Amino acid sequence: MPLTWLYAPGDRPDVVAKALRSGADVVLVDLEDAVGADRKDYARAATAELLAEPAAGPAAVHVRVNALDGPQLAADLAALAGLPGLGGVRLPKVGSPADVARVLRLLREAGDAPALYPLLESALGVENAFAIASADPAVRGIALGEADLRADLGLADEDALVWPRVRTVVAARAAGLAPPAQSVYPDVRDLPGLAASCRRGRALGFLGRAAIHPRQLPVIERAYLPSAAEIAAARETVAAADASPGALALPDGRFVDPAVVAGAQRVLALAARAEARS
């Protein structure tokens, strides 16, 4: 269960190398917004060279390609298809299942269809969240792109993002996908603000977060790992369910059913992850 996703510009192999050593679970090599128009070809070639071999470290490598309606997309997908080090492709500004189908067609023409992660960055994308999430088995996750969504909707207040955030979480769950990761927190110096934002995201059902600087990674991980009290409660829940299958009430009044047990098992899986990394 990845918790930390770190962006790095595709035309900066030195920065990508540092990202791969940062401890992030997933490194997101960006060919889109982080790369100037005159550096697109270089970024594509450098990324293809990086992914020509299987990933050497623990981090998976995903690539965010250029705009789906732009002139760079076909070249991006042709360069990425079949690369052994590629863990997934992030698709910007997906508005409908047709966008996913077109990308898959281009990838399959090039010989491969890796895992896809559509980004919902417009009103249309949010409205079609479930249709996009369930468009094809190649779709392994969805996420919000909140900067573009704010611009599309003219939002000035973060409270207005609660509905699209919940819509994304619900769509992912309904499609049988993992909980989405939160969008990036743009102020890399405001670590207390990042921590508070992560707590709000966790309460809404997100799991983990994308980052734009390595200093954000420990904050994100701490926010999304369970507390000692949560781990103890999860162990009690699982033990009770193992001892007496079916719905039951614990001595402290908590009700246990299969859905509650599944949540407790996820808490314990995250706790095991923390132990393995310590």
Backbone hydrogen bonds, N-H to C=O, Kabsch-Sander energy under -0.5 kcal/mol:
donor,donor_aa,acceptor,acceptor_aa,energy
5,W,209,R,-1.9
6,L,26,V,-2.8
7,Y,5,W,-0.5
7,Y,211,A,-2.6
8,A,28,L,-2.4
10,G,30,D,-2.9
12,R,9,P,-1.7
15,V,12,R,-0.7
16,V,12,R,-2.3
17,A,13,P,-2.4
18,K,14,D,-1.8
19,A,15,V,-2.4
20,L,16,V,-2.1
21,R,17,A,-0.8
21,R,18,K,-0.7
22,S,19,A,-1.3
24,A,19,A,-0.6
25,D,4,T,-0.8
26,V,4,T,-1.9
27,V,60,A,-2.9
28,L,6,L,-3.4
28,L,26,V,-0.5
29,V,27,V,-0.8
29,V,62,H,-3.0
30,D,8,A,-3.0
30,D,28,L,-0.6
31,L,29,V,-0.6
31,L,64,R,-2.6
35,V,32,E,-1.6
39,R,36,G,-2.0
40,K,37,A,-0.8
43,A,39,R,-2.6
44,R,40,K,-2.4
45,A,41,D,-2.3
46,A,42,Y,-2.9
47,T,43,A,-2.2
48,A,44,R,-2.3
49,E,45,A,-2.1
50,L,46,A,-2.0
51,L,47,T,-2.1
52,A,49,E,-1.0
53,E,50,L,-0.6
60,A,25,D,-2.4
62,H,27,V,-2.6
62,H,60,A,-0.5
63,V,88,G,-2.0
64,R,29,V,-2.6
65,V,63,V,-0.7
65,V,90,R,-1.8
70,G,67,A,-1.6
73,L,70,G,-0.6
76,D,72,Q,-2.3
77,L,73,L,-2.7
78,A,74,A,-2.3
79,A,75,A,-2.0
80,L,76,D,-1.6
81,A,77,L,-2.1
83,L,80,L,-2.1
85,G,51,L,-2.5
86,L,83,L,-1.5
87,G,61,V,-3.5
87,G,85,G,-0.6
88,G,61,V,-0.9
89,V,115,A,-2.7
90,R,63,V,-2.8
91,L,117,Y,-1.6
94,V,91,L,-0.5
94,V,119,L,-2.3
99,D,96,S,-1.1
100,V,96,S,-1.0
101,A,97,P,-2.5
102,R,98,A,-2.2
103,V,99,D,-2.0
104,L,100,V,-2.5
105,R,101,A,-2.2
106,L,102,R,-2.0
107,L,103,V,-2.5
108,R,104,L,-2.8
109,E,105,R,-1.9
110,A,106,L,-1.3
111,G,107,L,-0.5
112,D,107,L,-2.3
116,L,138,A,-3.0
117,Y,89,V,-2.6
119,L,91,L,-2.7
120,L,143,A,-3.1
121,E,119,L,-0.8
126,V,122,S,-2.2
127,E,123,A,-2.5
128,N,124,L,-1.9
129,A,126,V,-1.6
132,I,128,N,-2.6
133,A,129,A,-2.6
134,S,130,F,-2.1
135,A,132,I,-1.5
139,V,136,D,-1.9
140,R,116,L,-2.5
140,R,138,A,-0.7
141,G,116,L,-1.0
143,A,118,P,-1.4
145,G,120,L,-2.4
146,E,144,L,-0.6
149,L,145,G,-1.8
150,R,146,E,-2.7
151,A,147,A,-1.7
152,D,148,D,-2.6
153,L,149,L,-2.3
154,G,150,R,-1.5
155,L,150,R,-2.0
160,A,157,D,-1.5
161,L,158,E,-2.2
162,V,159,D,-1.4
165,R,161,L,-2.2
166,V,162,V,-2.7
167,R,163,W,-2.8
168,T,164,P,-2.0
169,V,165,R,-2.2
170,V,166,V,-2.8
171,A,167,R,-2.4
172,A,168,T,-2.3
173,R,169,V,-2.1
174,A,170,V,-2.8
175,A,171,A,-1.7
176,G,173,R,-1.5
177,L,172,A,-3.0
178,A,140,R,-0.7
182,Q,208,G,-2.8
188,V,186,P,-1.0
190,D,187,D,-0.8
191,L,189,R,-1.7
194,L,190,D,-1.9
195,A,191,L,-2.5
196,A,192,P,-2.4
197,S,193,G,-2.3
198,C,194,L,-2.5
199,R,195,A,-2.1
200,R,196,A,-1.9
201,G,197,S,-2.4
202,R,198,C,-2.9
203,A,199,R,-1.9
204,L,200,R,-1.1
205,G,201,G,-0.6
205,G,202,R,-1.2
206,F,201,G,-2.3
207,L,180,P,-2.4
209,R,3,L,-2.8
210,A,182,Q,-2.2
211,A,5,W,-3.4
216,Q,213,H,-2.0
217,L,214,P,-1.5
220,I,216,Q,-2.1
221,E,217,L,-2.6
222,R,218,P,-2.5
223,A,219,V,-2.1
224,Y,220,I,-1.7
225,L,221,E,-1.5
231,I,227,S,-2.4
232,A,228,A,-2.4
233,A,229,A,-2.3
234,A,230,E,-2.2
235,R,231,I,-2.5
236,E,232,A,-2.1
237,T,233,A,-2.2
238,V,234,A,-2.6
239,A,235,R,-2.5
240,A,236,E,-2.3
241,A,237,T,-2.3
242,D,238,V,-2.4
243,A,239,A,-2.0
244,S,240,A,-2.0
248,L,256,V,-2.1
250,L,254,R,-3.4
253,G,250,L,-2.4
256,V,248,L,-3.7
257,D,255,F,-0.5
261,V,257,D,-2.4
262,A,258,P,-2.3
263,G,259,A,-1.8
264,A,260,V,-2.2
265,Q,261,V,-2.5
266,R,262,A,-1.7
267,V,263,G,-1.8
268,L,264,A,-2.2
269,A,265,Q,-2.0
270,L,266,R,-2.2
271,A,267,V,-2.1
272,A,268,L,-2.4
273,R,269,A,-1.8
274,A,270,L,-2.0
275,E,271,A,-2.1
276,A,272,A,-2.3
277,R,273,R,-1.7
278,S,274,A,-0.9
278,S,275,E,-0.5
